[in-house]
């Protein structure tokens, strides 16, 4: 179970709603992933779509919580305005904050993210900010009152996996809120590694939506997230330079 602010989620895997070939595939992937929360880009959905053609018609909101995001915003002002639009349209004060600083890499604007987070927390939002894997930025976002921090593992949609596990470890060691890896996961082994590092959750989209078989990949991500978390809680054996016999030598019969 994952606790963020006042909400408990049954899954540590949060998935997106974009890039799928159609809404039916998206719904099947949500089901296969076991997710309890999906993120929706409020600026990229048609809120006036006809019944049966609206993205929300394909999300089981009785079971899956909506996490609107400010994707596509390049200034704090745009992000704050978009968050207020999302709250009005979807009836939730939860927001995944994105303030993009570069169109090519989609890296976040640190100063802009901090500025927008400060305002949104003041406005009563539960803020989950997408940020660079910088322990100082994460600490400042937490100090501002963000309910979680969401450092990237690699650029959005790159599929490069966990590029800097040591920064993520430092962020987790010092965080008093959940740490959610957001962006860069490409396949199930990446998800397992993130969870084995002790991260609280993973948010991903392209790795599922862009897979050759999205539904099968969604199931793989579900199992990898669970396995990685179980391995972290179980505690791995220490790494050693030399072999260590798995069978003890005491009591061996000598001939």
Buried (B, 14 or more C-beta within 10 A) or exposed (E): EBEBBEEEBEBBBBBBBBEBEEBEBBBBBBBBBBBBBBBBBBBEBEEEEEEEEBBBEBBEEEEBBBBBBBBBBBBBBBBBBBBBBBBEBBEBBBBBBBBBBEEEEBBBBBEBBBBBBBBBBEBEBBBBBBBBBBBEBBBBBBEBBBBBBBBBBBBBBBBBBBBBBEBBBBBBEEBEBBBBBBBBBBBBBBBBBBBBBBBBBBBBBBBBBBBEEBBEBBBBBBBBBBBBBEBBEEEEEEEEEEEEEEEEEEEEEEE
